[in-house]
């Protein structure tokens, strides 16, 4: 009898150890029926009912971490297959109840293990579902909710499947065929952050800044072009003072090298302004004896005349020809023949090139201005 009891105890101990080493505690909804302890064969065989109680308490503790959402979806008896693999059955009652081993306690622990297996898979998959990561029944990870496994049926998944789902939950590789790439620091707004493939990305807003600057530059250029088309911008270029060298008595300016940014073939004489700035000295005199004893009148006359610069421009050569404006004055002794003289001098000028249209503001009481 003693040897038979020892063999039974060994079997019990092995079963208990197997349950413990699974590492997956289970739901426990009733008290443990086993009690007492037995030590046989000089401590080589030991059975303690408190070991089962400890496992049951651990199951209770882990069960408390499951959410109410799981309990509302969980169907009692669902996926409890571990108990079918147990070989123990019946009750061993030693010495009128001093030691009791009840195989139903192992069934309860097996049911608890199965329930926790479902429970913790449920919690993990349900959390992944909330952030857009789903599973198909074969464990395939997907980001589309249609045709995916329900959280309460996730016992079909392995924990390896679920762990891979956690890793892939931050991945956007599935969007690559749409031309969508993972975010990087440069293309996240400054002050924002994102997790991408397990890395925390903090944005610096460089893409936004670059886009803003590019948009500003493009808008400025477009506005300038449209403004130029509607109302060409007026530019004024100083080409120089009067020249001493002349061709056929006219000063000449090679315009193209002076304004390389201008298409000189499109210019006409109307694009040039000549402004006199200094009158050169000049005189004319004569000497003659006269015996006139009466009063004489000395006169000097400057006739009204337009200062003409004689502008001529050749768009093929880019040469501008300018004649200096001439000023003429006459004087002498009135009534005395041979005492009248005429003196002519020229004005030095500044020469300008103007592109665009000069607006006449004289009708509003203003001056002529360049816009």
Secondary structure, DSSP 8 states (H G I E B T S, - for coil): -HHHHHHHHHHHHHHHHHHHHT-------S----B-EEEETTTTEEEEHHHHHHHHHHHHHHHTTS-HHHHHH--TTTT--GGGG----SEEEETTTTEEEEHHHHHHHHHHHHHHHHHHHHHHHHHHHHTT-EE-TTS-EES--TT---GGGGGGS-HHHHHHHHHHTT--GGGGGGT-----GGGS-TT-EEEETTEEEE---HHHHHHHHHHHHHHHHHHHHHHHHHS---EEEEEEE--S-EETTEEEEEHHHH-TTS-GGG--GGGEEEEEEEE--------------S--EEEEE----------EEETTTTEEEE---EEEEEEEEET-TT-EEEEEEEEEEEEEEEES--B--GGGT---B--
